Every structure is written in structure tokens, then in C-alpha cells.
Amino acid sequence: MLPDRTRPRSFAAVELLLDLLHLARSVVDLDLESVVIYYCISEASMRPLVLGPNVPDEVRRAEKPPEEYRGAISRLLIADRTGLSRRRVRRKTNALVKSGLLTQDDQGRVRTLRNLDDPVMQKAADDVFAAVQRYDARLRQLGTTGVTS
């Protein structure tokens, strides 16, 4: 017998994933593998800035934070994190760099642009937050604990 929480949580998680994929594709016209790669690179680019213990508040809030506070990721690590083949990650990442969605450093690592000051990107972040709130509301509607409790 399944625990009462399993099916509602699985259903709500699928809804959230589909919302996030739809939102990503509404901002940039990419295939799903490229979206996954872009999300992986985005997380790596923001991690040190958002979670770093010694990042000054004014740097965290800066429209264009200095590159030394941002992260970058190798294509090999992208492949490891996403489960996509190295060849596919290399090809798709190179296309994202060529299209101007990513930058590459002198060691070949990639990162997203510093573009959160763009109103389109701010709206996308707000839309993602709304999707997470819908996920929480769905869990509550289905009688399982929400993400905030």
C-alpha cells in the first residue's frame, strides 16, 4: 500500500516540472536538452553569488555582479550532472555560446550572462516563483504537507 503522500507529491512535482520547462521555453526557444543544460549552467553561475558566505550584500543585489563572485562550470561536469553524453553537451553548449546565451572563460568553462536586470528575466523569475507557489498550493489541496511547512 502506498503512503498517502506519495501520489499527490509525485503529481504535483510533475506539474511543477512541466511549468518550469514551459516557462523556460517561453523565454528562449530551445530544445529540452538545451534547457536542461542551460538550467545546469545557470545554477552553477549563481551558486557562489547566492550561497557564498563571504559575498557582500551590495554584490548580491548588484545588477551586474563582478565575475569573481560568479561561478562557472565545465562541459564535463555538465554532462555528469545532467546525464547527457559529453559529445551532446559539448555540441549544445557550444551552440548556446555561439548564440550569445552563455559566455566562456579562458579555461573553457561556461556561465550564463549577467542579465537578471533584464525585465524579461525578472518576469521569468517571478513566474517561476509563482509556479513554486502553485506547487505548494496543489500539495495542500491534495491533503499533503506543502513546501512551506
N, C-alpha and C positions, 0 to 999 in steps of 0.2 A: 504494500500500500504506500502510495506517495505521501510525503508530508504535505500538509495543506498549502504551504508557501511555495512549493516547487513550480507548479504550472503557472500561477499568476506571475511569479517573478520571471520565469522564462518568457512568457508572453509579453510582459512589459519591457523586458530587455530587448526583445526583437523589435518592438515598436520604437524604442529609443534608437537602436542601431539604424533602422530604416530612416527615421527622422534625420539623424546625423548625416547619413550618406546623401539623402535628398538635399539637405542644406548645403553640404559641401559642393555638390554638383550644380547647385543654383548659383554659386559664387564663381566657380571656374568650370569650364566644360572639359572635364577629364574622365577617362575611363576609370572603373572602380579600382583597379590595381594602382593606378597613379594617385587616386585619392588616398588609398591606404599608405602609400609611400609618402605622400605629402603630409598626412597626419603624423606619421612617424618622425619625419624631419621637423615638423612644427613643434612636437613635444620636446625633442632634443634641443631645438633652438631656444625654447622658452625656459626649460627646466632650471638652468643655473640662475637665470634672472628672477624667476618666481620663487624658487625654493632655496636659493643660496643664502646662507646665514649672514654673510657679511656684505650684502647688497644694500647700499643706502636707499632710503625711501624715495628720494628725489630721482634716483636712477630707475627704480621700479616704475615710477609714474611718468618718466620721460617719454615723449613721443618717439624719439629715435635714440634709444639707449646705446651707449658705447658698445662696440662689438666685443670688447674684452669681458663684458658681463653676459654675453650670449653664448649659447652652446653651438656645436656643430657635430655632425655625425658622418662616419664613413659609409660607403656603399656596402661594405661587408657587414657592418653592424645592422644596417637597414635590412639586409637580406636575412640575417639571423633573427631579428625582431619580428619581421613580417611573415617569414616562412616562404617568401618568394625566392626564386632562383637568383643567384648572383648576376647571371647574364641579363635576366629580365630587369632586375633592379638597376644595373648599370645603364641599360638602354633607356629605361623610362626616366631615370634621374637625369641623365644627360639631356633628354628632351625637355624636362622641366627647367633645367639650367638654361638651355638654348631659348626657351620661350620667355625667360625673364622672371619666372615664378620663384626661382631659387638662385642663390649665389654660391660660388665655390671658392674655398680659400686655397692658398698655395700648397697645402698638403693634400688637396683633392677632397677634403670634407665639405659637406654642403649644409646650408642653413636656409631658412625662409627669409624673406625680405623683412625689413623693419617697417611694416605697413599697417600697424594697428591704429594709426592716426587716420587712416582712410575711412570715411563714413560707411563704405560698403563692408569693410572688415568689422567695424564696430557693430553694424546691424547684424552681421553674421554671428558675432559673439553673443549678442543679445538673443538672437533666435536659438542658438544652441542652449543658452541658459533656460529659455522658455521650454525647450524640448525636455530638459532635465526636470523642470518643474512638472511637466505633463507626466513624465515617468513616475515621479513621486506621487502625483495625484492618482494615477492609474493603480499603483500598488495599494494606496489607501482605499480606492473604490473597490478593489478586489479583495479587500479584507486582510491584507498582509502589511507588515510594517514598512513604512516609507523610508526613503533615504535620509530623512532628517531626524529620525527618532531611533 
